[in-house]
């Protein structure tokens, strides 16, 4: 099972204990049946996301991949979405954001 948590840094700001709870729930001593759980914390605050996996952070050493997705300006997004009209490209980019959705 895959669990995606959007804007993880803001959740941890509101509930600082969240990383420790996840460490306990997903750690090697956790009891769970069925398929393994893959946690994908996501966030736009890059400095806070980077700190999740460093030093003495509860989730340190548990990441198999740290992926930084760069933003796309509307011109690159137009190429990604195969849109020829610049106005439409700007509108699509304003709706789906600056990442390749």
C-alpha positions in Angstrom: 0.0 0.0 0.0 1.2 3.5 -0.8 0.3 6.4 1.4 1.0 10.0 0.2 1.0 12.8 2.7 0.8 16.2 1.0 2.5 19.2 2.5 4.1 17.1 5.2 6.2 19.9 6.7 3.0 21.9 7.5 1.5 18.9 9.2 4.6 18.4 11.3 4.5 22.0 12.3 1.0 21.5 13.6 1.8 18.1 15.1 5.5 17.9 15.8 5.1 14.3 17.1 4.0 13.0 13.6 7.5 11.8 12.4 8.0 9.9 15.6 4.5 8.3 15.3 5.3 7.3 11.7 8.6 5.9 12.8 6.9 3.7 15.4 4.1 2.7 13.0 6.4 1.8 10.1 9.4 0.6 11.9 10.7 -2.9 12.0 9.0 -3.7 15.3 5.6 -2.5 14.1 2.8 -5.1 13.8 0.9 -5.0 10.6 -0.5 -7.6 8.3 -0.7 -7.6 4.6 1.4 -5.8 2.1 4.2 -3.4 3.1 3.4 0.2 3.4 5.3 2.8 1.3 5.1 6.3 2.7 5.5 9.3 0.4 5.7 12.5 2.4 5.5 15.4 0.0 6.1 19.1 0.6 7.0 22.3 -1.1 9.1 23.6 1.9 12.4 22.1 0.7 14.5 23.0 3.7 12.0 21.4 6.0 11.7 18.3 3.8 15.5 17.9 3.8 15.6 18.0 7.6 13.2 15.0 7.8 16.0 12.7 6.9 19.1 14.2 8.6 20.8 14.1 12.0 18.6 12.6 14.7 15.3 13.0 12.9 13.0 10.1 13.5 12.7 9.2 9.8 16.5 9.4 9.2 17.8 6.3 7.5 14.4 5.1 6.3 14.3 6.8 2.9 15.1 4.8 -0.1 14.8 7.8 -2.4 14.8 11.5 -2.0 13.4 13.1 -5.2 13.4 16.8 -5.8 11.0 17.6 -8.7 12.0 20.9 -10.3 9.3 23.4 -11.3 8.4 24.1 -15.0 7.7 27.5 -16.4 4.6 27.7 -18.6 6.8 27.2 -21.8 8.3 23.9 -20.6 4.8 22.9 -19.3 3.4 23.6 -22.7 6.0 21.2 -24.2 5.3 18.6 -21.5 1.5 18.8 -22.2 2.0 19.1 -26.0 0.1 22.4 -26.1 0.8 24.8 -29.0 -1.3 27.8 -27.8 0.7 30.0 -25.3 -2.5 31.3 -23.7 -3.8 27.8 -23.1 -0.4 26.8 -21.8 -0.4 29.6 -19.3 -3.9 28.7 -18.1 -3.1 25.0 -17.8 0.0 25.8 -15.9 -1.9 28.1 -13.5 -4.3 25.2 -12.8 -2.0 22.3 -12.4 0.9 24.2 -11.0 4.6 24.3 -11.9 5.3 20.6 -11.6 4.5 18.0 -14.3 1.3 16.9 -12.5 
